[in-house]
Structures are given as C-alpha cells and as structure tokens.
Amino acid sequence: MKPLLGVAATGLVAVLLWKILLAFLFPFIGIAAGFLFLLVKLVMVTVMVCVAIWLLRRWGRGRRASADAISS
C-alpha cells in the first residue's frame, strides 16, 4: 500500500504544480496568441495588396491593348 500512496502523492503534487504554472503562463500564452494573430493579419493585408496590384495591372494591360488596337 505504501508505494501506491507515493504514486498518488506524486500525481497530486504534479497536478497542483501544473495548475499553478498554468495560471502564471496564461498571460504569456495570450501575448503569444496576440502576436500570432497580428502576424496573420499583416500577411493577409499584404496578400490583399498584392492581389489588388496584380488585378489593376491585368485590367490596365487589357484596356491598353484594346486602346492600341482601336487607334491603329
């Protein structure tokens, strides 16, 4: 019975330490998640700007080609 009590006590101490550590780490987890979401937002904005530039160049090229064909 004695080895079983040692295992139970170790498990209880581990659970208590995990709860205490998690309470201290929550703010850091939130900060890390905030930086991750900021990075995702910046990437999405960059992709949107690149797509807008690509579309404007594509549409502009088509209008220039048709305008050249009309003037010739």
C-alpha positions as CSV (number, residue, x, y, z in Angstrom):
1,M,0.0,0.0,0.0
2,K,2.9,2.3,0.7
3,P,4.2,2.5,-2.9
4,L,0.7,3.3,-4.1
5,L,0.4,6.3,-1.7
6,G,3.7,7.6,-3.0
7,V,2.5,7.5,-6.6
8,A,-0.8,9.2,-5.6
9,A,1.0,11.9,-3.7
10,T,3.4,12.5,-6.7
11,G,0.4,12.7,-9.0
12,L,-1.4,15.1,-6.7
13,V,1.7,17.4,-6.4
14,A,2.2,17.3,-10.2
15,V,-1.4,18.3,-10.8
16,L,-1.2,21.2,-8.3
17,L,2.1,22.4,-9.7
18,W,0.6,22.2,-13.2
19,K,-2.4,24.3,-12.2
20,I,-0.2,26.9,-10.6
21,L,2.2,27.0,-13.5
22,L,-0.7,27.3,-16.0
23,A,-2.1,30.3,-14.0
24,F,1.2,32.1,-14.4
25,L,1.6,31.2,-18.0
26,F,-1.8,32.3,-19.2
27,P,-0.8,35.9,-19.8
28,F,2.2,34.8,-21.8
29,I,0.1,32.4,-23.9
30,G,-2.3,35.3,-24.6
31,I,0.6,37.6,-25.6
32,A,1.9,34.8,-27.9
33,A,-1.5,34.3,-29.5
34,G,-1.9,38.1,-29.9
35,F,1.5,38.3,-31.8
36,L,0.4,35.3,-33.9
37,F,-2.9,36.9,-34.9
38,L,-1.1,40.2,-35.6
39,L,1.3,38.3,-37.9
40,V,-1.6,36.6,-39.7
41,K,-3.4,40.0,-40.2
42,L,-0.2,41.5,-41.7
43,V,0.2,38.6,-44.0
44,M,-3.5,38.8,-45.1
45,V,-3.2,42.6,-45.7
46,T,0.0,42.1,-47.7
47,V,-1.7,39.4,-49.8
48,M,-4.7,41.6,-50.4
49,V,-2.5,44.5,-51.6
50,C,-0.5,42.2,-53.9
51,V,-3.7,40.8,-55.4
52,A,-5.1,44.3,-55.9
53,I,-1.9,45.4,-57.7
54,W,-1.9,42.3,-59.8
55,L,-5.6,42.8,-60.8
56,L,-5.1,46.5,-61.6
57,R,-2.1,45.7,-63.8
58,R,-4.0,42.9,-65.5
59,W,-7.1,45.1,-66.2
60,G,-4.9,48.0,-67.3
61,R,-3.0,45.9,-69.7
62,G,-6.2,44.7,-71.3
63,R,-7.5,48.3,-71.7
64,R,-4.2,49.4,-73.2
65,A,-4.2,46.6,-75.7
66,S,-7.8,47.4,-76.8
67,A,-7.0,51.1,-77.0
68,D,-3.9,50.4,-79.1
69,A,-6.0,48.2,-81.4
70,I,-8.6,50.9,-81.9
71,S,-6.1,53.7,-82.6
72,S,-4.2,51.6,-85.2
